[in-house]
Amino acid sequence: MKLLFLLGDEGKNSPERKLAAEAQKLIGKDADILWHQPGEPIPGGLNGVWIFTHEEDGGCPAPLMELLASSFPALEDVPAVASGIGGKEGGMNAVTEISDFFKEHDGRFMEESEPLCIPMKTARFELEPEEKMDLFFLVDGFLKYCEMDDSESRKIAFATVVNDYFKLMKAIAPEREKPTEIAIAEDCVKTDVGDFDCDLSENAPAELHELRYEIRSLVSDYEIEEGEIVSALLEKVLREW
């Protein structure tokens, strides 16, 4: 599977490049991701194109719109999505302009009720927990829109759940002996060296509550069996604890 990332600002440290890099982490190695370089033509044989951009003069940066217009014959039948970043509205007007362009030209643009647009209060790039989750679900939705096999996108979700369980265990009991046996029962991770109570108290740090919520959501949304999580989690614990 070949995906192309197009950036409104192709600078090394641009916010859209950093957001695209976060998306690439979630996509993993199941796709060949190409990053467009200035002056290069749009390659053929694409399975999808993801556009990341900031906003300029109330819309999409002119060079990016010019590139889309001049390259549209190569993109006409390619599934596309756009995400914005920067400013108070996260580049919403730029994303809307790109969406309208694809609609006007009968392109294959992924429709969302609320496009992913990340506001930035400072020049520092850092996604909030809910923004990370929004990006995760957009990655999954876009891969399916590109007709990627459901099992592949599910693998991404599964890996995220296992990693989150592991982080939660480490946060709750960082000094405990390494477990060698693990079972998961509702809000409790049971091990041979003690139980890790995930039913956190009200005094627990907010990030732990957010992490537990993310885990529950992913397990529910992807109907991942607890047995699968246990076996993968044990492998991760033995390797990294």
PyMOL commands that set and color helices and strands:
alter all, ss='L'
color gray80, all
select helices_A, chain A and resi 15-30+62-75+92-104+129-145+150-172+206-222+226-240
alter helices_A, ss='H'
color red, helices_A
select strands_A, chain A and resi 2-7+32-35+48-53+80-85+117-118+182-185+188-191+194-197
alter strands_A, ss='S'
color yellow, strands_A
deselect
rebuild
show_as cartoon
